[in-house]
């Protein structure tokens, strides 16, 4: 099992932005790591305190084959001066890919979270 990390930000607490940015992020995480939906154990999605317009997990139900993937949303801990309007994803998959070969994905302002993990 391996964890695939992803994060993105939105410019405002807006349902459409949250759903589009989350779906785009997760689709790229899947694509870059050749994930087959049946190998996904579960997905955790956290949002910062300033995002409550919708559940980001709702967007994953639009991805074909994701009906039975367990997905849970939660609030990120509220650390002073941390990145705002941020959506973080932890996808756990069954894979033979080595840990250092996992491609984590960061979009928008979230690229500053872990620049050391970003592969081009």
C-alpha positions in Angstrom: 0.0 0.0 0.0 1.1 3.5 -0.7 -0.2 7.0 0.0 -0.4 9.5 -2.8 -0.5 13.0 -1.7 -2.2 15.9 -3.4 -3.2 19.5 -2.6 -4.8 22.4 -4.4 -6.2 25.8 -3.5 -9.2 27.8 -4.6 -9.5 31.6 -4.8 -12.8 31.7 -2.9 -15.2 29.6 -0.8 -17.2 28.6 -3.8 -18.9 25.3 -4.5 -18.0 25.2 -8.2 -14.4 26.0 -7.7 -14.0 23.5 -4.8 -15.6 20.7 -6.9 -13.7 21.4 -10.1 -10.3 21.9 -8.4 -10.7 18.7 -6.3 -11.7 16.6 -9.3 -8.9 17.9 -11.5 -6.4 17.2 -8.7 -7.5 13.7 -8.1 -7.7 12.8 -11.8 -4.1 13.9 -12.2 -3.0 11.9 -9.1 -4.6 8.8 -10.7 -3.2 9.5 -14.1 0.4 10.2 -13.0 0.5 7.1 -10.8 -1.4 4.7 -13.2 -4.0 4.0 -10.5 -6.8 1.6 -11.3 -9.9 2.5 -9.4 -10.3 -1.1 -7.9 -6.8 -0.6 -6.2 -7.9 2.4 -4.2 -8.3 1.5 -0.6 -9.7 4.9 0.5 -9.3 8.7 0.1 -9.2 11.3 2.8 -9.8 14.9 1.9 -9.2 17.8 4.3 -10.1 21.4 3.9 -8.9 24.5 5.7 -11.3 26.3 8.1 -12.3 28.8 5.5 -13.8 26.3 3.1 -17.3 25.1 3.8 -19.3 25.7 0.6 -19.5 22.0 -0.2 -18.0 18.6 0.4 -15.1 18.2 -2.0 -15.6 14.4 -2.1 -18.9 15.1 -4.0 -16.8 15.8 -7.1 -15.2 12.3 -7.0 -18.6 10.7 -7.5 -18.5 12.2 -11.1 -15.4 10.1 -11.9 -16.5 6.8 -13.7 -16.1 3.8 -11.5 -15.7 5.7 -8.2 -19.1 4.7 -6.8 -17.6 2.3 -4.2 -14.4 4.1 -3.3 -14.6 5.1 0.4 -14.1 8.9 0.6 -14.1 11.1 3.8 -13.9 14.8 4.2 -12.6 16.5 7.3 -11.2 19.9 8.6 -7.5 20.5 8.5 -6.0 21.6 11.8 -6.1 25.4 12.0 -2.4 26.4 12.2 -1.7 30.1 12.4 -0.3 31.6 9.2 -0.8 28.4 7.2 -2.0 28.2 3.6 -5.6 29.3 3.3 -8.4 28.0 1.1 -6.5 24.7 0.7 -7.8 21.2 -0.1 -5.5 18.3 0.7 -6.0 14.7 -0.5 -4.5 11.5 0.8 -5.2 8.6 -1.5 -4.3 5.1 -0.3 -3.8 2.6 -3.1 -2.5 -1.0 -3.5 0.5 -0.7 -5.8 3.9 -2.2 -6.5 5.3 1.3 -7.2 8.2 2.0 -4.9 7.6 4.8 -2.3 10.2 7.2 -3.9 8.5 6.7 -7.3 5.1 7.9 -6.3 4.2 11.1 -8.0 2.5 13.5 -5.6 0.5 16.3 -7.2 0.2 20.0 -6.1 -1.7 22.7 -7.9 -2.0 26.4 -7.5 -0.7 27.9 -4.3 -0.4 24.4 -2.8 2.9 24.0 -4.7 4.5 25.7 -1.8 3.6 22.9 0.6 6.1 20.3 -0.5 8.2 21.6 -3.4 10.6 18.7 -2.7 7.9 16.2 -3.8 6.9 17.8 -7.1 8.1 15.8 -10.1 8.0 17.4 -13.5 
